[in-house]
Amino acid sequence: MSNARTNNGAASPRTSGRWGQNSVLSGGLHPLAMPAYPRVSTSSAKTVVATSVNRCTPDGAGGRSSALTRKVAASAQRPEAATFFGMPRPPRRFPLALLALATVAAACGDADSVQGASTTASIVEESTAPGEIPADAVAIRASTDIGLGRERLLIGVGGPNGERLILPDRAAVIEVAPQDDSAAIQRSQAEWTWIVLNGVGLFRAHFEFDQPGIWTADIILEDGPDLAPVAFEVLADPAAPALGETAPAAPTPTLDDLPIDELTTDPSPDTRFYELSLQEALANGQPTVLVFSTPAYCRTSACGPLLDNIKEIAPDHPDVNFVHVEVFTDLKDPDFAPDGAHLAPAVGPEWFNLPSEPWVFVLDPDGVVIGRFEGVLDPAEVTALLR
């Protein structure tokens, strides 16, 4: 298999040249800022929903991100990507920044938004009653780092005032096609996935992405209104390690190095996740489940539930390595802040080059990536790969 970021199969830092847009900035991890899309044409009468987000400025660069601008792109020439997760504040339009770290909250929104407990309440309050779909609902593309091969696409559905729709019992189908080949349609039944149980969620479906470039996605809801298609990019060289690549053997601390409260912000940690370093896990010939997450400093409380999902399945897999990497280091330092100065080396461009957070990677016994999950997952997605 392809191993674009290792040297002759040996574990090494990543040397990809694509870090410009998808890298760790001086202010911490930022939501992915995708290049401008050319106008998307579709075969239907629908228009593509275009959204634009001004990138947050790194710490010290001055000012917060300007307000999110949403347009229906009947006349838009350069729709830019924005996601269901990684949008800045204010205003509070789709503020579920599951894919952003607290540094983004500090740079782009209210400082108190980094507290998971307070954000949980806002998630629930801004979600509609289950099953309701207003006529002017919109589809929101939530995946930011899709590569070639069998990859997962996440689509959320929102109301006109920024509320996220709760649709766990609504049947849905997602159709995708390359922008320049609308006849090459793939169709997949979508599955509802909770981000926060009974609070907010979205749909997921898998597709075979066989060419890089701009694609469009349609989500078709049972007895629901027509939703405008959304555009997304399939990357020949995604930011985070791709399917089929050998995971970089990044240095990660263990209980041999630090006490548990300096290894994780998880309030109920499973010590098994901190017994092996990633380097040790990759060398012992067993599959590995690797979690990047910061439960206490995630911009919402969604990062904690994702880690809990993995902790839930760990007892059923005694012959699998489970490694949690806290996104920040030096947690007990008096001057600690969840910022770029305290990012764990493993998340940075020399190693995993994460464009967002949280992430889960499933690695086979040879360290090859066989599953990559950005932002949210159902535990069954991981267990299916460990059989």
VEXVEXVO-570489 format. One record per residue (C-alpha): residue number from 1; residue in three letters; x, y, z. Coordinates in steps of 0.05 Angstrom, whole numbers, plus 5000, padded with zeros to 4 digits. Layout:
<atoms>
k	r	x	y	z
NUM	ALA	X	Y	Z
...
</atoms>
This chain:
<atoms>
k	r	x	y	z
1	MET	5000	5000	5000
2	SER	5020	5072	4992
3	ASN	5062	5101	5047
4	ALA	5070	5173	5028
5	ARG	5093	5197	5095
6	THR	5144	5146	5116
7	ASN	5212	5129	5090
8	ASN	5219	5057	5065
9	GLY	5167	5035	5114
10	ALA	5204	5062	5175
11	ALA	5167	5105	5224
12	SER	5187	5177	5215
13	PRO	5160	5247	5218
14	ARG	5115	5268	5162
15	THR	5145	5306	5104
16	SER	5083	5324	5064
17	GLY	5085	5391	5030
18	ARG	5011	5405	5039
19	TRP	5016	5435	5108
20	GLY	5001	5506	5086
21	GLN	4926	5502	5094
22	ASN	4919	5442	5139
23	SER	4972	5452	5191
24	VAL	4979	5473	5263
25	LEU	4982	5549	5267
26	SER	5015	5590	5321
27	GLY	4949	5597	5357
28	GLY	4933	5523	5359
29	LEU	4891	5478	5315
30	HIS	4843	5514	5270
31	PRO	4783	5490	5230
32	LEU	4804	5471	5160
33	ALA	4805	5531	5113
34	MET	4790	5501	5045
35	PRO	4809	5535	4980
36	ALA	4754	5571	4943
37	TYR	4711	5526	4901
38	PRO	4693	5541	4830
39	ARG	4619	5548	4818
40	VAL	4583	5481	4827
41	SER	4534	5461	4773
42	THR	4481	5408	4785
43	SER	4433	5372	4740
44	SER	4373	5392	4783
45	ALA	4339	5458	4794
46	LYS	4369	5462	4864
47	THR	4424	5512	4879
48	VAL	4485	5494	4919
49	VAL	4488	5521	4988
50	ALA	4552	5561	4993
51	THR	4582	5583	5059
52	SER	4643	5623	5074
53	VAL	4683	5629	5138
54	ASN	4738	5678	5149
55	ARG	4797	5642	5179
56	CYS	4814	5657	5251
57	THR	4877	5697	5261
58	PRO	4932	5664	5302
59	ASP	4945	5689	5373
60	GLY	4975	5758	5371
61	ALA	4954	5771	5299
62	GLY	4899	5817	5323
63	GLY	4824	5811	5327
64	ARG	4772	5756	5322
65	SER	4743	5724	5262
66	SER	4689	5764	5228
67	ALA	4618	5740	5228
68	LEU	4599	5678	5190
69	THR	4567	5694	5123
70	ARG	4517	5646	5092
71	LYS	4493	5652	5021
72	VAL	4450	5611	4976
73	ALA	4496	5604	4917
74	ALA	4450	5616	4858
75	SER	4498	5670	4838
76	ALA	4560	5652	4879
77	GLN	4622	5643	4837
78	ARG	4669	5620	4893
79	PRO	4634	5583	4948
80	GLU	4682	5565	5003
81	ALA	4676	5506	5050
82	ALA	4650	5512	5120
83	THR	4629	5456	5165
84	PHE	4574	5435	5212
85	PHE	4627	5433	5266
86	GLY	4682	5483	5256
87	MET	4647	5550	5248
88	PRO	4670	5610	5287
89	ARG	4628	5654	5333
90	PRO	4595	5704	5335
91	PRO	4541	5699	5311
92	ARG	4516	5633	5340
93	ARG	4500	5600	5273
94	PHE	4518	5527	5275
95	PRO	4569	5539	5331
96	LEU	4581	5465	5345
97	ALA	4656	5468	5338
98	LEU	4668	5395	5351
99	LEU	4728	5399	5305
100	ALA	4760	5460	5338
101	LEU	4803	5465	5400
102	ALA	4794	5515	5456
103	THR	4846	5559	5424
104	VAL	4798	5570	5367
105	ALA	4744	5588	5416
106	ALA	4790	5639	5447
107	ALA	4810	5668	5380
108	CYS	4742	5664	5346
109	GLY	4689	5668	5400
110	ASP	4672	5677	5473
111	ALA	4726	5655	5521
112	ASP	4677	5619	5566
113	SER	4654	5576	5507
114	VAL	4713	5529	5520
115	GLN	4679	5501	5582
116	GLY	4647	5435	5562
117	ALA	4590	5437	5613
118	SER	4564	5505	5593
119	THR	4569	5488	5520
120	THR	4530	5424	5528
121	ALA	4469	5463	5550
122	SER	4474	5508	5489
123	ILE	4478	5447	5443
124	VAL	4413	5419	5470
125	GLU	4378	5486	5472
126	GLU	4395	5501	5400
127	SER	4370	5433	5374
128	THR	4299	5425	5351
129	ALA	4249	5373	5374
130	PRO	4263	5305	5344
131	GLY	4236	5294	5275
132	GLU	4217	5365	5256
133	ILE	4243	5389	5189
134	PRO	4226	5461	5169
135	ALA	4216	5476	5096
136	ASP	4278	5520	5094
137	ALA	4325	5469	5127
138	VAL	4395	5465	5099
139	ALA	4447	5410	5092
140	ILE	4515	5423	5124
141	ARG	4577	5384	5103
142	ALA	4614	5365	5166
143	SER	4675	5326	5140
144	THR	4737	5368	5127
145	ASP	4793	5319	5109
146	ILE	4769	5267	5059
147	GLY	4820	5227	5020
148	LEU	4817	5176	4965
149	GLY	4788	5107	4977
150	ARG	4730	5085	5018
151	GLU	4718	5145	5063
152	ARG	4663	5170	5107
153	LEU	4621	5232	5092
154	LEU	4585	5268	5148
155	ILE	4524	5311	5134
156	GLY	4485	5351	5185
157	VAL	4418	5384	5176
158	GLY	4402	5452	5205
159	GLY	4345	5500	5210
160	PRO	4343	5572	5185
161	ASN	4361	5601	5252
162	GLY	4422	5558	5264
163	GLU	4389	5503	5303
164	ARG	4412	5432	5290
165	LEU	4357	5383	5273
166	ILE	4350	5318	5312
167	LEU	4330	5264	5262
168	PRO	4350	5196	5290
169	ASP	4287	5162	5264
170	ARG	4285	5195	5196
171	ALA	4308	5152	5137
172	ALA	4359	5187	5093
173	VAL	4400	5173	5031
174	ILE	4462	5211	5010
175	GLU	4483	5216	4937
176	VAL	4552	5241	4915
177	ALA	4585	5254	4849
178	PRO	4646	5290	4822
179	GLN	4629	5361	4802
180	ASP	4655	5349	4731
181	ASP	4619	5281	4723
182	SER	4550	5288	4752
183	ALA	4529	5222	4719
184	ALA	4578	5182	4763
185	ILE	4530	5183	4822
186	GLN	4540	5140	4882
187	ARG	4482	5128	4929
188	SER	4485	5104	5001
189	GLN	4436	5095	5057
190	ALA	4455	5144	5112
191	GLU	4459	5126	5186
192	TRP	4444	5174	5242
193	THR	4502	5184	5290
194	TRP	4496	5220	5357
195	ILE	4548	5272	5374
196	VAL	4518	5284	5442
197	LEU	4467	5231	5460
198	ASN	4396	5258	5453
199	GLY	4426	5327	5442
200	VAL	4453	5333	5371
201	GLY	4476	5288	5315
202	LEU	4484	5280	5240
203	PHE	4483	5229	5184
204	ARG	4542	5188	5159
205	ALA	4552	5146	5097
206	HIS	4612	5114	5063
207	PHE	4632	5122	4990
208	GLU	4689	5102	4944
209	PHE	4723	5167	4926
210	ASP	4763	5150	4864
211	GLN	4787	5219	4843
212	PRO	4810	5282	4877
213	GLY	4775	5348	4867
214	ILE	4708	5380	4881
215	TRP	4648	5335	4892
216	THR	4575	5350	4909
217	ALA	4530	5315	4958
218	ASP	4454	5311	4962
219	ILE	4419	5286	5025
220	ILE	4349	5261	5012
221	LEU	4305	5257	5074
222	GLU	4244	5214	5080
223	ASP	4182	5259	5074
224	GLY	4228	5319	5079
225	PRO	4239	5381	5038
226	ASP	4289	5386	4981
227	LEU	4355	5409	5009
228	ALA	4406	5445	4967
229	PRO	4468	5404	4950
230	VAL	4533	5418	4986
231	ALA	4603	5419	4957
232	PHE	4664	5386	4987
233	GLU	4735	5369	4967
234	VAL	4767	5301	4961
235	LEU	4841	5308	4973
236	ALA	4896	5269	4937
237	ASP	4939	5281	4999
238	PRO	4895	5293	5060
239	ALA	4923	5330	5120
240	ALA	4918	5272	5170
241	PRO	4946	5203	5153
242	ALA	4905	5171	5097
243	LEU	4877	5101	5090
244	GLY	4932	5053	5071
245	GLU	4988	5096	5098
246	THR	5033	5074	5155
247	ALA	5019	5115	5217
248	PRO	5077	5157	5240
249	ALA	5108	5131	5305
250	ALA	5099	5196	5343
251	PRO	5128	5200	5413
252	THR	5072	5200	5465
253	PRO	5079	5200	5541
254	THR	5055	5143	5586
255	LEU	5044	5129	5659
256	ASP	5118	5112	5663
257	ASP	5131	5185	5647
258	LEU	5076	5224	5682
259	PRO	5019	5216	5731
260	ILE	4950	5205	5701
261	ASP	4926	5276	5713
262	GLU	4983	5303	5671
263	LEU	4968	5255	5614
264	THR	4895	5269	5603
265	THR	4838	5316	5619
266	ASP	4789	5258	5619
267	PRO	4753	5261	5687
268	SER	4746	5185	5688
269	PRO	4807	5158	5653
270	ASP	4819	5086	5635
271	THR	4892	5074	5653
272	ARG	4898	5022	5598
273	PHE	4898	5080	5548
274	TYR	4963	5107	5579
275	GLU	5004	5044	5590
276	LEU	5035	5042	5521
277	SER	5066	5097	5479
278	LEU	5045	5099	5407
279	GLN	5116	5077	5388
280	GLU	5109	5016	5433
281	ALA	5040	5000	5407
282	LEU	5064	5002	5335
283	ALA	5120	4954	5352
284	ASN	5083	4899	5388
285	GLY	5047	4868	5328
286	GLN	4976	4882	5352
287	PRO	4922	4927	5323
288	THR	4917	4996	5353
289	VAL	4861	5045	5366
290	LEU	4889	5115	5373
291	VAL	4847	5172	5400
292	PHE	4865	5246	5396
293	SER	4819	5284	5442
294	THR	4819	5337	5497
295	PRO	4756	5327	5539
296	ALA	4765	5388	5583
297	TYR	4787	5438	5530
298	CYS	4745	5418	5471
299	ARG	4702	5475	5447
300	THR	4641	5432	5462
301	SER	4632	5371	5506
302	ALA	4631	5326	5444
303	CYS	4704	5305	5451
304	GLY	4692	5271	5517
305	PRO	4634	5228	5491
306	LEU	4677	5206	5432
307	LEU	4732	5182	5479
308	ASP	4679	5149	5522
309	ASN	4654	5111	5461
310	ILE	4723	5081	5452
311	LYS	4731	5066	5526
312	GLU	4664	5029	5522
313	ILE	4690	4978	5471
314	ALA	4760	4969	5499
315	PRO	4743	4912	5548
316	ASP	4717	4870	5490
317	HIS	4785	4874	5455
318	PRO	4840	4851	5502
319	ASP	4888	4839	5444
320	VAL	4883	4910	5417
321	ASN	4926	4970	5438
322	PHE	4886	5030	5460
323	VAL	4923	5096	5463
324	HIS	4894	5164	5481
325	VAL	4935	5226	5464
326	GLU	4914	5289	5501
327	VAL	4920	5346	5451
328	PHE	4954	5392	5501
329	THR	5016	5381	5545
330	ASP	5042	5410	5610
331	LEU	4972	5408	5639
332	LYS	4994	5424	5710
333	ASP	5042	5481	5693
334	PRO	5023	5546	5728
335	ASP	5024	5582	5661
336	PHE	4986	5528	5623
337	ALA	4936	5550	5571
338	PRO	4903	5509	5516
339	ASP	4942	5544	5462
340	GLY	4993	5531	5408
341	ALA	5051	5534	5457
342	HIS	5023	5473	5493
343	LEU	5003	5429	5435
344	ALA	5025	5357	5440
345	PRO	5080	5342	5388
346	ALA	5041	5283	5359
347	VAL	4985	5328	5333
348	GLY	5032	5374	5296
349	PRO	5056	5375	5224
350	GLU	5117	5331	5236
351	TRP	5073	5274	5257
352	PHE	4997	5269	5249
353	ASN	4986	5339	5222
354	LEU	4915	5341	5248
355	PRO	4872	5396	5217
356	SER	4819	5389	5271
357	GLU	4801	5352	5335
358	PRO	4780	5300	5357
359	TRP	4804	5242	5314
360	VAL	4806	5167	5319
361	PHE	4852	5122	5278
362	VAL	4848	5047	5273
363	LEU	4914	5014	5255
364	ASP	4927	4942	5234
365	PRO	4983	4901	5266
366	ASP	5032	4931	5216
367	GLY	5013	5002	5235
368	VAL	4974	5015	5171
369	VAL	4914	5061	5176
370	ILE	4851	5020	5163
371	GLY	4802	5069	5194
372	ARG	4802	5145	5203
373	PHE	4745	5180	5239
374	GLU	4741	5255	5245
375	GLY	4699	5287	5298
376	VAL	4646	5235	5314
377	LEU	4635	5160	5309
378	ASP	4591	5103	5329
379	PRO	4629	5050	5368
380	ALA	4605	4998	5318
381	GLU	4647	5032	5264
382	VAL	4710	5015	5303
383	THR	4690	4945	5325
384	ALA	4676	4927	5253
385	LEU	4749	4939	5237
386	LEU	4774	4899	5297
387	ARG	4740	4833	5279
</atoms>
